[in-house]
Amino acid sequence: MSGAGDREPVFPTRQSLGAMKSKLKGAQTGHDLLKRKSEALTKRFRDITRRIDDAKRKMGRVMQIAAFSLAEVTYAVGNNTIAYQITESVRQAKFRVRTRQENVSGVFLPQFESWQKEDVGSDFGMTGLGKGGQQVAKCRETYTRAVETLIELASLQTAFVVLDEVIKVVNRRVNAMYARPAPLSSTRFYANGNGCSEHVIIPRTENTIKYINSELDEMDREEFFRLKKVKGVKERAAATEEEEKKKNARRTSDKENERQEVNGGGEGGGNVLGDEGDEDDLDAFEAEGFVSQFFLRAKDRWDQEPERLLRRFKAGSGNGEAPWKRFMSGVGVKRFVGFA
Amino acid sequence: MSEGMFYNVSNGYVEGIVRGYRNTLLTGQSYGNLTQCETIDDVKLQLGPAYGDFLASLPPNPSTSSLADKTLDKLVAEFRYVQANATGSLLKFMDYLTYAYMIDNVALLITGTLHERDTRELLDRCHPLGWFETMPVLCVATNIEELYNSVLIETPLAPYFKGSLSHQDLDEMNIEIIRNTLYKNYLEDFYRFVNEDPNIRGTPTQGVMSEMLEFEADRRSINITINSFGTELSKADRKKLYPNFGRLHPEGTLMLSRADDPEGVRIAVDGVTDYRTMMDQTGMGGGGGGIGNQSGGVGGDEGKSLEDLFYQKEMEISKLAFTYQFTHAVVYAWVKLREQETRNITWIAECIAQNQKDRIGNYISVF
C-alpha cells in the first residue's frame, strides 16, 4: 500500500476523530451495500448474456425463414414490384413498439415490447388478391415473428449495454472504498489500469484515524509532561516560599542559621522534575491521567475490534500473567504506573 | 381447315420462331444441373448456354433479383422480335398479351400517384412487356382526376376503365380491387376477342385460347375468393371481380361468391374435376388444413400450395398448346412457359443463396 502517508487534511482533535470514525463506519456499510449491488447486477448481467445468445440464434433462424418466405412471395406473384406495392399501400403501422422501465437494484433498464395496434386494419390485406395472396399473408406472419425476435433482442442488447456501464461504475466505487483486491477478477479488469490506487476511501480514513490517535497520544504525553513540569515548578515555588517563611521565622528567632538554610533550598530547586520526594503524589496524578486515557483508548479498541480484545483477555489468563495486564497492554497502555 | 392452307402465309415465320424458342427452354435435365449448384455463380454458368449474352454483363455473384431481371430481359427481347414480325390478327393477339402486364404497370403508377410519389422512378419498376408509348405520360398527372380524365383515356386500357370505374373509384377503392376489376374486364375482352374475331373464330386458336383463358378466369376467381377471407372485401364486391366466363361460370362463381371458408370453395369447385383434385391435393377444405402449404420452411412441408398446383396446371395446358399447329396460342403458351422458367430460376437461385436446399425441388419443370 502506497497510502501509508495518505490521509485527509484534518486537525487531530477528538471531534474529527469521531467524524472520521463515523465516516469509516459509513464507508464500510456503503462498501457492503455496493458490493451486494454489484453482485446482483452481475448476476442479472450473466442472465442477460445468456438470453442474448439464445435470442441471436433464434433470430438467425427466424430471419432465414422470413427471407425465404419473401422469396416464396416473389415466386408466387411472379414479379418483384410486390414489395413496393405493399409498402405503398400501408398507411399506418400496425406493429408497434413501446418501452417501459425495469428496475434492477436501482438501475433502470429500458424494456421494449411489441404490440399490435388493434384499430389498424391490414392495409395490404388484399395485396396479391389475384395471385400470391396466401404467400403474402404467410410472409407477413413470418416477418411479424422476425420483428418480434428483433425487438426482444434489441431490448436485451440495450439492457446489456446499460448494465455493463453500471457494473463498471459500481465496481469502481467498490474498489475505491476498500483496500482488499476485489474478489471478482472482472472488477480488477474494470479498474482503470493501476488497480490498487483505486482502493482509496477506507484505507485513507483508517490512516487518518491512526494519525489522529497517534497525535492525540502525543498531545496527551506532552500535556502530562507539561503538567508535571508545572507541578514541579509550583512545588518548588511553594518550597521556596516555605523556606522563606521558615527563614523569616528563623531570622526573627534564630539569626545564625540563616545562610545554611538558604543553600539547602537552592539544592532542592536544582532538581526540576522533583520525582524523589513527591513520588507518591505524582504517581497518583499520573495514574489519574492514564486512567482517563486508558478508558478512552480501551473504548476505541473495543469499538474497532472487540473480538480480538476478548481473545487477548482470555489468552492472558492462561500464561500466568495477570489478565488485566495483558488486557491493558492489549488496549495499548504500555506503561501503567501506580494503579496496583 | 382453311387455317392450314393460309396460316403460314402471314404467320408461319412467327410460329416457326416461337417453336424454336420453345426448344431452348430449360429441360428437366438442365434444372437437375441447376439444383446441384453451390453458388449463384454456378447457376450463372449453368444458364450460360441458354442465356449467354444476357448474363454476360452480370457481376460475379449477382443477386437473385438481378439474375431474374436478366432472364426477363431475354424474354422481352424475343417477344419484341416476334411482335415486330407479327401481322394482322397475330399482332392484335400479342397486343392482348401485353395488356395483362399493362394493368400491373398502371396499377403501380396509380398507387404511386395516390401516395404522391415521384412516379418517374416507378417507370423502372414497370414490367417491360407492359410498356406502352403513353405510359411515361402517366407520370405527368399529379392527381387522380387528371390521371383519369386526360391520361388513362389515352392508354390501351381505356376500355377496361370505361363503364366500370369512375375517377372517384380510383381515389377511394383499394388498388387491388381496381387491378382485379381491370383484369376481369381484360380477360373478358380477350375471351371475346378469341371467340369473335373473324380471323380467329373457328381456328384451333379459338379452342386452345378459350381453354387457357377459362382456366385463367377460374384461377382468378378461386384465388380471389380464398385470398379475400379475412379481409374487408365484401361478398358483393367479390362477386364483381369474377370474370363472367370459365368452366366455373355461372354456378361455380355464384357459389364461390357465397363461400365463407375453404370448405365453401371446395364445394363451389366440386363440379370441375381438375379443381376438385387440386383442392384435395392441398388438403384444403378437406380437414380444414391451413391455406398455403408452401409454408415458411419450418415444417419442411412437402405438400404443394394451391398456387403451385395452378402453375402446374397452367404449364400443362401451355405444353399441350404446342401440339396444335397453325395457332396463335403457341405465343401465349411460350410466354407463360418462359415466365415460369424465370420463376423457377429465381426460386432455385433463392434457395441456393439462402442455403435452403431442402426446398429447392419446388420448381415446376415442364419438358
Interface residues (C-beta under 8 A of the other chain):
Chain A: Q64 I65 A66 A67 F68 S69 A71 E72 T74 Y75 A76 G78 N79 N80 T81 Y84 Q85 E88 S89 G121 S122 G125 M126 T127 G128 L129 G130 K131 G132 G133 Q134 Q135 A137 K138 C139 E141 T142
Chain B: T64 S65 A68 D104 A107 L108 T111 G112 L114 H115 R117 L122 R125 C126 H127 N174 I175 E176 I177 R179 N180 Y183 R219 R220 N223 I224 I226 N227 S228 G230 T231 E232 L233 L241 I291 G292 Q294 S295 G296 G297 V298 S305 L306 E307 F310 E339 T342 R343 T346 W347 E350 C351 Q354 N355 Q356 R359
